[in-house]
């Protein structure tokens, strides 16, 4: 079942949701929480193809921005949020693409 890339993408999204719940309850500093989301997103994107890695990167950014940077799931597109979005997307797609080359 986990041979299907769609299942792995769903598992990755579920893992990010669990991370969201943990971070909302502990309220770490914003930089630490975002870094943790980025690390988890990159780790989970390793087993995906590029399109699904981009989807997971977008999910990681949305959860980090909505619950670590802001509260109650509020998404914003301030300059730092846009930069954060680019970093999440590039990192997630980069590891997925790199994995496919080897």
VMD Tcl script that builds the backbone (N, CA, C; Angstrom):
set m [mol new atoms 306]
animate dup $m
set s [atomselect $m all]
$s set {name element resname resid chain x y z} {
  {N N UNK 1 A 0.820 -1.189 0.000}
  {CA C UNK 1 A 0.000 0.000 0.000}
  {C C UNK 1 A 0.871 1.262 0.000}
  {N N UNK 2 A 1.975 1.257 0.735}
  {CA C UNK 2 A 2.821 2.452 0.751}
  {C C UNK 2 A 3.706 2.548 -0.481}
  {N N UNK 3 A 3.550 1.597 -1.419}
  {CA C UNK 3 A 4.254 1.713 -2.686}
  {C C UNK 3 A 3.624 2.781 -3.563}
  {N N UNK 4 A 2.389 3.142 -3.293}
  {CA C UNK 4 A 1.684 4.169 -4.061}
  {C C UNK 4 A 2.098 5.549 -3.561}
  {N N UNK 5 A 2.512 6.397 -4.495}
  {CA C UNK 5 A 2.997 7.721 -4.123}
  {C C UNK 5 A 1.894 8.567 -3.490}
  {N N UNK 6 A 0.656 8.333 -3.905}
  {CA C UNK 6 A -0.465 9.088 -3.328}
  {C C UNK 6 A -0.652 8.758 -1.859}
  {N N UNK 7 A -0.456 7.496 -1.514}
  {CA C UNK 7 A -0.574 7.083 -0.108}
  {C C UNK 7 A 0.541 7.716 0.713}
  {N N UNK 8 A 1.758 7.713 0.177}
  {CA C UNK 8 A 2.882 8.337 0.891}
  {C C UNK 8 A 2.644 9.838 1.080}
  {N N UNK 9 A 2.048 10.478 0.087}
  {CA C UNK 9 A 1.737 11.912 0.208}
  {C C UNK 9 A 0.704 12.140 1.315}
  {N N UNK 10 A -0.303 11.279 1.369}
  {CA C UNK 10 A -1.314 11.387 2.422}
  {C C UNK 10 A -0.739 11.144 3.805}
  {N N UNK 11 A 0.154 10.184 3.901}
  {CA C UNK 11 A 0.817 9.913 5.183}
  {C C UNK 11 A 1.652 11.124 5.597}
  {N N UNK 12 A 2.344 11.729 4.635}
  {CA C UNK 12 A 3.139 12.926 4.928}
  {C C UNK 12 A 2.272 14.071 5.418}
  {N N UNK 13 A 1.140 14.284 4.756}
  {CA C UNK 13 A 0.229 15.349 5.186}
  {C C UNK 13 A -0.316 15.066 6.578}
  {N N UNK 14 A -0.627 13.804 6.857}
  {CA C UNK 14 A -1.105 13.442 8.190}
  {C C UNK 14 A -0.043 13.681 9.255}
  {N N UNK 15 A 1.206 13.374 8.912}
  {CA C UNK 15 A 2.302 13.618 9.857}
  {C C UNK 15 A 2.453 15.107 10.142}
  {N N UNK 16 A 2.292 15.936 9.106}
  {CA C UNK 16 A 2.366 17.386 9.323}
  {C C UNK 16 A 1.214 17.879 10.194}
  {N N UNK 17 A 0.051 17.270 10.077}
  {CA C UNK 17 A -1.072 17.641 10.944}
  {C C UNK 17 A -0.796 17.281 12.403}
  {N N UNK 18 A -0.196 16.118 12.626}
  {CA C UNK 18 A 0.170 15.725 13.989}
  {C C UNK 18 A 1.202 16.706 14.545}
  {N N UNK 19 A 2.167 17.098 13.713}
  {CA C UNK 19 A 3.164 18.087 14.134}
  {C C UNK 19 A 2.490 19.413 14.472}
  {N N UNK 20 A 1.493 19.784 13.694}
  {CA C UNK 20 A 0.754 21.018 13.970}
  {C C UNK 20 A 0.121 20.965 15.354}
  {N N UNK 21 A -0.529 19.859 15.660}
  {CA C UNK 21 A -1.170 19.723 16.971}
  {C C UNK 21 A -0.146 19.819 18.096}
  {N N UNK 22 A 1.010 19.183 17.901}
  {CA C UNK 22 A 2.050 19.229 18.935}
  {C C UNK 22 A 2.577 20.641 19.127}
  {N N UNK 23 A 2.779 21.357 18.021}
  {CA C UNK 23 A 3.336 22.703 18.136}
  {C C UNK 23 A 2.324 23.720 18.652}
  {N N UNK 24 A 1.064 23.519 18.330}
  {CA C UNK 24 A 0.041 24.437 18.843}
  {C C UNK 24 A -0.071 24.312 20.359}
  {N N UNK 25 A 0.093 23.115 20.872}
  {CA C UNK 25 A -0.023 22.946 22.320}
  {C C UNK 25 A 1.232 23.397 23.069}
  {N N UNK 26 A 2.412 23.277 22.442}
  {CA C UNK 26 A 3.643 23.646 23.146}
  {C C UNK 26 A 4.082 25.084 22.883}
  {N N UNK 27 A 3.637 25.680 21.780}
  {CA C UNK 27 A 3.959 27.064 21.398}
  {C C UNK 27 A 5.463 27.373 21.487}
  {N N UNK 28 A 6.289 26.709 20.659}
  {CA C UNK 28 A 7.723 27.034 20.660}
  {C C UNK 28 A 7.945 28.397 20.007}
  {N N UNK 29 A 9.148 28.945 20.094}
  {CA C UNK 29 A 9.421 30.195 19.379}
  {C C UNK 29 A 9.138 30.015 17.888}
  {N N UNK 30 A 8.705 31.071 17.252}
  {CA C UNK 30 A 8.291 31.013 15.852}
  {C C UNK 30 A 9.368 30.435 14.948}
  {N N UNK 31 A 10.597 30.889 15.091}
  {CA C UNK 31 A 11.676 30.412 14.226}
  {C C UNK 31 A 11.881 28.911 14.403}
  {N N UNK 32 A 11.850 28.434 15.616}
  {CA C UNK 32 A 12.023 27.001 15.869}
  {C C UNK 32 A 10.885 26.187 15.270}
  {N N UNK 33 A 9.668 26.674 15.421}
  {CA C UNK 33 A 8.510 25.955 14.884}
  {C C UNK 33 A 8.539 25.879 13.370}
  {N N UNK 34 A 8.874 26.979 12.724}
  {CA C UNK 34 A 8.951 26.996 11.260}
  {C C UNK 34 A 10.084 26.095 10.782}
  {N N UNK 35 A 11.225 26.138 11.464}
  {CA C UNK 35 A 12.352 25.272 11.094}
  {C C UNK 35 A 11.980 23.804 11.245}
  {N N UNK 36 A 11.240 23.477 12.278}
  {CA C UNK 36 A 10.800 22.099 12.476}
  {C C UNK 36 A 9.847 21.667 11.364}
  {N N UNK 37 A 8.931 22.541 10.981}
  {CA C UNK 37 A 8.026 22.247 9.865}
  {C C UNK 37 A 8.804 22.055 8.569}
  {N N UNK 38 A 9.784 22.902 8.322}
  {CA C UNK 38 A 10.573 22.783 7.098}
  {C C UNK 38 A 11.345 21.463 7.090}
  {N N UNK 39 A 11.960 21.124 8.196}
  {CA C UNK 39 A 12.710 19.862 8.281}
  {C C UNK 39 A 11.793 18.659 8.075}
  {N N UNK 40 A 10.628 18.673 8.690}
  {CA C UNK 40 A 9.685 17.564 8.533}
  {C C UNK 40 A 9.185 17.481 7.096}
  {N N UNK 41 A 8.905 18.616 6.494}
  {CA C UNK 41 A 8.425 18.633 5.112}
  {C C UNK 41 A 9.477 18.061 4.168}
  {N N UNK 42 A 10.722 18.476 4.327}
  {CA C UNK 42 A 11.799 17.975 3.472}
  {C C UNK 42 A 11.993 16.478 3.685}
  {N N UNK 43 A 11.983 16.038 4.914}
  {CA C UNK 43 A 12.145 14.618 5.213}
  {C C UNK 43 A 11.021 13.799 4.577}
  {N N UNK 44 A 9.796 14.268 4.705}
  {CA C UNK 44 A 8.657 13.533 4.154}
  {C C UNK 44 A 8.593 13.604 2.632}
  {N N UNK 45 A 9.137 14.658 2.037}
  {CA C UNK 45 A 9.114 14.803 0.579}
  {C C UNK 45 A 10.123 13.903 -0.110}
  {N N UNK 46 A 11.045 13.349 0.634}
  {CA C UNK 46 A 12.076 12.473 0.061}
  {C C UNK 46 A 11.483 11.275 -0.674}
  {N N UNK 47 A 10.328 10.808 -0.261}
  {CA C UNK 47 A 9.746 9.605 -0.851}
  {C C UNK 47 A 8.673 9.925 -1.891}
  {N N UNK 48 A 8.602 11.182 -2.317}
  {CA C UNK 48 A 7.569 11.614 -3.259}
  {C C UNK 48 A 8.173 12.027 -4.586}
  {N N UNK 49 A 7.331 12.095 -5.597}
  {CA C UNK 49 A 7.761 12.692 -6.858}
  {C C UNK 49 A 7.590 14.203 -6.753}
  {N N UNK 50 A 8.106 14.932 -7.720}
  {CA C UNK 50 A 8.139 16.398 -7.630}
  {C C UNK 50 A 6.756 17.040 -7.486}
  {N N UNK 51 A 5.742 16.645 -8.275}
  {CA C UNK 51 A 4.434 17.303 -8.106}
  {C C UNK 51 A 3.835 17.117 -6.709}
  {N N UNK 52 A 3.954 15.922 -6.176}
  {CA C UNK 52 A 3.394 15.685 -4.838}
  {C C UNK 52 A 4.263 16.301 -3.751}
  {N N UNK 53 A 5.558 16.397 -4.007}
  {CA C UNK 53 A 6.436 17.089 -3.064}
  {C C UNK 53 A 6.068 18.569 -3.001}
  {N N UNK 54 A 5.734 19.158 -4.137}
  {CA C UNK 54 A 5.274 20.559 -4.140}
  {C C UNK 54 A 3.988 20.704 -3.326}
  {N N UNK 55 A 3.087 19.753 -3.480}
  {CA C UNK 55 A 1.851 19.781 -2.703}
  {C C UNK 55 A 2.139 19.681 -1.209}
  {N N UNK 56 A 3.061 18.807 -0.846}
  {CA C UNK 56 A 3.428 18.676 0.564}
  {C C UNK 56 A 4.141 19.935 1.058}
  {N N UNK 57 A 4.972 20.542 0.207}
  {CA C UNK 57 A 5.622 21.798 0.569}
  {C C UNK 57 A 4.610 22.909 0.824}
  {N N UNK 58 A 3.593 22.970 -0.021}
  {CA C UNK 58 A 2.530 23.962 0.169}
  {C C UNK 58 A 1.776 23.698 1.468}
  {N N UNK 59 A 1.525 22.433 1.756}
  {CA C UNK 59 A 0.845 22.068 3.005}
  {C C UNK 59 A 1.685 22.450 4.218}
  {N N UNK 60 A 2.986 22.147 4.154}
  {CA C UNK 60 A 3.874 22.509 5.260}
  {C C UNK 60 A 3.920 24.003 5.487}
  {N N UNK 61 A 4.008 24.765 4.385}
  {CA C UNK 61 A 4.020 26.229 4.512}
  {C C UNK 61 A 2.712 26.730 5.126}
  {N N UNK 62 A 1.591 26.215 4.639}
  {CA C UNK 62 A 0.293 26.686 5.132}
  {C C UNK 62 A 0.126 26.390 6.625}
  {N N UNK 63 A 0.528 25.218 7.047}
  {CA C UNK 63 A 0.403 24.881 8.468}
  {C C UNK 63 A 1.378 25.692 9.323}
  {N N UNK 64 A 2.601 25.873 8.832}
  {CA C UNK 64 A 3.575 26.673 9.586}
  {C C UNK 64 A 3.124 28.125 9.680}
  {N N UNK 65 A 2.671 28.682 8.574}
  {CA C UNK 65 A 2.235 30.084 8.570}
  {C C UNK 65 A 0.947 30.263 9.357}
  {N N UNK 66 A 0.026 29.328 9.194}
  {CA C UNK 66 A -1.279 29.464 9.826}
  {C C UNK 66 A -1.299 29.195 11.311}
  {N N UNK 67 A -0.391 28.348 11.795}
  {CA C UNK 67 A -0.480 27.968 13.206}
  {C C UNK 67 A 0.759 28.285 14.027}
  {N N UNK 68 A 1.910 28.469 13.394}
  {CA C UNK 68 A 3.119 28.808 14.155}
  {C C UNK 68 A 3.382 30.305 14.079}
  {N N UNK 69 A 3.340 30.857 12.871}
  {CA C UNK 69 A 3.588 32.290 12.698}
  {C C UNK 69 A 2.366 33.090 13.128}
  {N N UNK 70 A 1.202 32.702 12.639}
  {CA C UNK 70 A -0.058 33.356 13.000}
  {C C UNK 70 A -0.839 32.415 13.912}
  {N N UNK 71 A -2.075 32.745 14.198}
  {CA C UNK 71 A -2.897 31.873 15.033}
  {C C UNK 71 A -4.196 31.548 14.322}
  {N N UNK 72 A -4.799 30.469 14.737}
  {CA C UNK 72 A -6.117 30.040 14.255}
  {C C UNK 72 A -6.157 29.793 12.752}
  {N N UNK 73 A -5.038 29.411 12.161}
  {CA C UNK 73 A -5.021 29.076 10.743}
  {C C UNK 73 A -5.053 30.253 9.794}
  {N N UNK 74 A -4.723 31.438 10.267}
  {CA C UNK 74 A -4.728 32.627 9.423}
  {C C UNK 74 A -3.525 32.615 8.488}
  {N N UNK 75 A -3.794 32.601 7.178}
  {CA C UNK 75 A -2.724 32.649 6.187}
  {C C UNK 75 A -2.534 34.079 5.712}
  {N N UNK 76 A -1.293 34.513 5.631}
  {CA C UNK 76 A -0.974 35.846 5.141}
  {C C UNK 76 A 0.093 35.728 4.055}
  {N N UNK 77 A 0.185 36.733 3.231}
  {CA C UNK 77 A 1.198 36.754 2.184}
  {C C UNK 77 A 2.058 38.006 2.284}
  {N N UNK 78 A 2.510 38.296 3.473}
  {CA C UNK 78 A 3.480 39.366 3.676}
  {C C UNK 78 A 4.786 38.947 3.015}
  {N N UNK 79 A 5.723 39.867 2.811}
  {CA C UNK 79 A 6.983 39.501 2.146}
  {C C UNK 79 A 7.701 38.304 2.784}
  {N N UNK 80 A 7.748 38.238 4.102}
  {CA C UNK 80 A 8.393 37.094 4.753}
  {C C UNK 80 A 7.610 35.803 4.537}
  {N N UNK 81 A 6.288 35.893 4.474}
  {CA C UNK 81 A 5.472 34.711 4.208}
  {C C UNK 81 A 5.712 34.194 2.794}
  {N N UNK 82 A 5.842 35.103 1.854}
  {CA C UNK 82 A 6.107 34.721 0.467}
  {C C UNK 82 A 7.489 34.081 0.345}
  {N N UNK 83 A 8.461 34.634 1.023}
  {CA C UNK 83 A 9.796 34.039 1.031}
  {C C UNK 83 A 9.759 32.649 1.657}
  {N N UNK 84 A 9.042 32.513 2.743}
  {CA C UNK 84 A 8.899 31.219 3.414}
  {C C UNK 84 A 8.232 30.210 2.472}
  {N N UNK 85 A 7.221 30.652 1.722}
  {CA C UNK 85 A 6.552 29.782 0.759}
  {C C UNK 85 A 7.539 29.282 -0.295}
  {N N UNK 86 A 8.342 30.184 -0.824}
  {CA C UNK 86 A 9.328 29.795 -1.836}
  {C C UNK 86 A 10.327 28.789 -1.275}
  {N N UNK 87 A 10.777 29.000 -0.052}
  {CA C UNK 87 A 11.741 28.084 0.562}
  {C C UNK 87 A 11.123 26.702 0.746}
  {N N UNK 88 A 9.898 26.637 1.244}
  {CA C UNK 88 A 9.225 25.349 1.433}
  {C C UNK 88 A 9.064 24.621 0.104}
  {N N UNK 89 A 8.616 25.321 -0.925}
  {CA C UNK 89 A 8.393 24.685 -2.222}
  {C C UNK 89 A 9.698 24.224 -2.853}
  {N N UNK 90 A 10.701 25.075 -2.834}
  {CA C UNK 90 A 11.991 24.708 -3.442}
  {C C UNK 90 A 12.664 23.562 -2.693}
  {N N UNK 91 A 12.611 23.591 -1.388}
  {CA C UNK 91 A 13.240 22.523 -0.602}
  {C C UNK 91 A 12.535 21.193 -0.832}
  {N N UNK 92 A 11.219 21.199 -0.802}
  {CA C UNK 92 A 10.470 19.946 -0.971}
  {C C UNK 92 A 10.656 19.383 -2.376}
  {N N UNK 93 A 10.512 20.217 -3.385}
  {CA C UNK 93 A 10.674 19.746 -4.764}
  {C C UNK 93 A 12.126 19.370 -5.040}
  {N N UNK 94 A 13.056 20.076 -4.432}
  {CA C UNK 94 A 14.470 19.798 -4.644}
  {C C UNK 94 A 14.878 18.418 -4.158}
  {N N UNK 95 A 14.412 18.023 -2.998}
  {CA C UNK 95 A 14.791 16.695 -2.512}
  {C C UNK 95 A 14.079 15.606 -3.291}
  {N N UNK 96 A 12.865 15.861 -3.731}
  {CA C UNK 96 A 12.143 14.853 -4.521}
  {C C UNK 96 A 12.804 14.686 -5.878}
  {N N UNK 97 A 13.159 15.767 -6.515}
  {CA C UNK 97 A 13.793 15.704 -7.827}
  {C C UNK 97 A 15.169 15.064 -7.711}
  {N N UNK 98 A 15.909 15.432 -6.687}
  {CA C UNK 98 A 17.242 14.872 -6.494}
  {C C UNK 98 A 17.147 13.366 -6.243}
  {N N UNK 99 A 16.173 12.945 -5.515}
  {CA C UNK 99 A 15.999 11.526 -5.229}
  {C C UNK 99 A 15.726 10.748 -6.495}
  {N N UNK 100 A 14.994 11.302 -7.425}
  {CA C UNK 100 A 14.649 10.617 -8.669}
  {C C UNK 100 A 15.842 10.458 -9.599}
  {N N UNK 101 A 16.838 11.333 -9.481}
  {CA C UNK 101 A 18.009 11.268 -10.349}
  {C C UNK 101 A 18.932 10.095 -9.996}
  {N N UNK 102 A 18.923 9.697 -8.733}
  {CA C UNK 102 A 19.850 8.647 -8.305}
  {C C UNK 102 A 19.324 7.268 -8.570}
}
mol reanalyze $m
mol bondsrecalc $m
mol representation Tube
mol addrep $m
